[in-house]
Amino acid sequence: MTDRKPATALQDVGLVAWHDIEDSSGSAAAIPFLLAAIASGDTAAARNALDRLRNRICQYGFVVGQATAVTVPFLWDLAQRPKTTCRVQILHLLRDIADARQWEITAAAYPKIRRRHGAYVEWESAARHAVRAQRGALTRLLAEQDTELVHATETLASTLTD
């Protein structure tokens, strides 16, 4: 990223050096294209892109990586856009990221793990903090008319209370 400002809105996706970070598949260079597909308004394309993105940044629903924390602000932005067709699923993904503690729990039980896999513990923590950093958006999402969206927001909000 540049030193100007953190990338938090979809129009800022170009501020991130995606080639320099990794997701579960290797280079995170495809993430901007997946985010664009999610924002496209095409329901099928958006859901497919979100599934692919989930596999890259929150594999199995609990394994986060280096690219996860960087991607979270864009997910928050997309979740707040009424034209995004998979907002509920984005909120579920944010909840899964906020709950991710696989490496932290393992490192607490086996401190030697941190020596070898400390970056994973840090990435997990950074991802959880990235979700919490934008929880101010919850109020707006709770005011939506879509009951499924409100329920997903409530579920995410309950995850962020700890």
C-alpha positions as CSV (number, residue, x, y, z in Angstrom):
1,M,0.0,0.0,0.0
2,T,1.0,3.6,-0.4
3,D,1.7,5.9,2.5
4,R,-1.2,8.2,1.6
5,K,-4.2,6.4,3.3
6,P,-5.3,2.9,4.1
7,A,-7.4,1.2,1.4
8,T,-10.9,0.9,2.8
9,A,-13.3,1.5,-0.1
10,L,-13.6,-0.5,-3.3
11,Q,-12.2,2.4,-5.3
12,D,-9.0,2.1,-3.3
13,V,-8.3,-1.5,-4.3
14,G,-5.4,-0.3,-6.5
15,L,-3.6,1.1,-3.5
16,V,-2.8,-2.5,-2.3
17,A,0.2,-4.3,-3.7
18,W,-1.7,-7.5,-4.2
19,H,1.2,-9.2,-6.0
20,D,3.3,-8.8,-2.8
21,I,1.0,-10.6,-0.5
22,E,-0.4,-14.2,-0.5
23,D,-3.7,-15.9,0.0
24,S,-4.3,-19.6,0.3
25,S,-3.7,-20.2,-3.4
26,G,-0.4,-18.2,-3.6
27,S,-0.3,-14.7,-5.0
28,A,-3.3,-12.5,-3.9
29,A,-3.3,-10.8,-7.3
30,A,-6.7,-12.2,-8.3
31,I,-8.5,-10.6,-5.3
32,P,-9.2,-7.3,-7.0
33,F,-10.9,-9.1,-9.8
34,L,-13.0,-11.2,-7.4
35,L,-14.0,-8.0,-5.5
36,A,-15.0,-6.4,-8.8
37,A,-17.2,-9.4,-9.7
38,I,-18.8,-9.3,-6.2
39,A,-19.7,-5.6,-6.9
40,S,-20.9,-6.3,-10.4
41,G,-24.6,-6.7,-9.6
42,D,-24.7,-10.0,-11.4
43,T,-26.0,-12.4,-8.8
44,A,-24.4,-15.6,-10.2
45,A,-21.0,-13.9,-10.8
46,A,-21.0,-12.3,-7.4
47,R,-21.8,-15.5,-5.6
48,N,-19.2,-17.4,-7.6
49,A,-16.6,-14.8,-6.9
50,L,-17.4,-14.6,-3.2
51,D,-17.1,-18.4,-2.9
52,R,-13.7,-18.2,-4.6
53,L,-12.6,-15.3,-2.4
54,R,-13.8,-17.1,0.7
55,N,-11.5,-20.0,-0.3
56,R,-8.6,-17.7,-0.7
57,I,-9.0,-15.6,2.5
58,C,-10.9,-17.8,5.0
59,Q,-10.3,-21.4,3.7
60,Y,-12.6,-24.0,5.4
61,G,-14.3,-21.1,7.2
62,F,-11.6,-20.7,9.7
63,V,-8.1,-20.6,8.1
64,V,-7.1,-17.0,7.4
65,G,-3.9,-15.8,5.8
66,Q,-1.8,-12.8,4.9
67,A,-4.3,-11.3,2.5
68,T,-7.3,-11.6,4.8
69,A,-6.8,-8.4,6.9
70,V,-6.1,-6.4,3.7
71,T,-9.3,-7.7,2.1
72,V,-11.7,-7.1,5.0
73,P,-12.2,-3.4,4.5
74,F,-13.3,-4.0,1.0
75,L,-15.8,-6.7,2.2
76,W,-17.2,-4.1,4.7
77,D,-17.6,-1.6,1.8
78,L,-19.4,-4.2,-0.3
79,A,-21.7,-5.3,2.5
80,Q,-22.9,-1.7,2.9
81,R,-23.7,-1.3,-0.8
82,P,-27.4,-1.9,-1.5
83,K,-26.6,-3.1,-5.1
84,T,-24.3,-5.9,-3.8
85,T,-26.3,-9.1,-4.3
86,C,-24.6,-11.2,-1.7
87,R,-24.4,-9.0,1.3
88,V,-25.7,-11.6,3.7
89,Q,-23.0,-14.0,2.6
90,I,-20.3,-11.3,3.0
91,L,-21.5,-10.7,6.6
92,H,-21.2,-14.5,7.2
93,L,-17.7,-14.4,5.8
94,L,-16.8,-11.5,8.1
95,R,-18.2,-13.4,11.0
96,D,-16.1,-16.4,10.2
97,I,-13.0,-14.2,9.9
98,A,-13.8,-12.6,13.3
99,D,-14.1,-16.0,14.9
100,A,-10.9,-17.4,13.4
101,R,-8.6,-18.5,16.2
102,Q,-7.1,-21.7,14.9
103,W,-3.4,-20.6,15.1
104,E,-3.9,-18.6,18.3
105,I,-5.4,-21.5,20.2
106,T,-2.8,-23.9,18.8
107,A,0.1,-21.5,19.7
108,A,-1.3,-21.1,23.2
109,A,-1.2,-24.8,23.7
110,Y,2.1,-25.4,22.0
111,P,4.2,-22.2,22.3
112,K,6.9,-23.7,20.0
113,I,4.5,-23.4,17.1
114,R,4.8,-19.6,17.3
115,R,8.5,-19.9,16.4
116,R,7.7,-21.7,13.1
117,H,4.3,-20.3,12.3
118,G,4.2,-16.9,14.1
119,A,3.2,-15.1,10.9
120,Y,0.0,-17.2,10.8
121,V,-0.9,-16.2,14.4
122,E,-0.2,-12.5,13.5
123,W,-2.3,-12.7,10.3
124,E,-5.2,-14.3,12.2
125,S,-5.1,-11.5,14.8
126,A,-4.8,-8.8,12.2
127,A,-7.8,-10.2,10.3
128,R,-9.9,-10.3,13.5
129,H,-8.9,-6.7,14.3
130,A,-9.7,-5.6,10.7
131,V,-13.3,-6.9,11.1
132,R,-13.6,-5.1,14.5
133,A,-12.1,-1.9,13.2
134,Q,-15.2,-1.3,11.0
135,R,-17.9,-2.5,13.3
136,G,-19.4,1.1,13.2
137,A,-21.1,0.0,10.0
138,L,-23.3,-2.4,12.0
139,T,-25.7,0.3,13.0
140,R,-26.4,1.2,9.3
141,L,-26.8,-2.5,8.4
142,L,-29.2,-3.1,11.3
143,A,-31.4,-0.3,10.0
144,E,-31.9,-2.1,6.6
145,Q,-35.3,-3.4,5.6
146,D,-34.0,-6.9,4.5
147,T,-34.7,-9.2,7.5
148,E,-32.1,-11.7,6.4
149,L,-29.5,-9.0,6.2
150,V,-30.5,-7.7,9.6
151,H,-30.2,-11.2,11.1
152,A,-26.8,-11.7,9.5
153,T,-25.7,-8.4,10.9
154,E,-27.0,-9.3,14.4
155,T,-25.1,-12.6,14.2
156,L,-21.9,-10.7,13.2
157,A,-22.5,-8.1,15.9
158,S,-22.8,-10.8,18.6
159,T,-19.4,-12.2,17.4
160,L,-17.8,-8.8,17.8
161,T,-19.0,-8.3,21.4
162,D,-16.2,-10.3,23.0
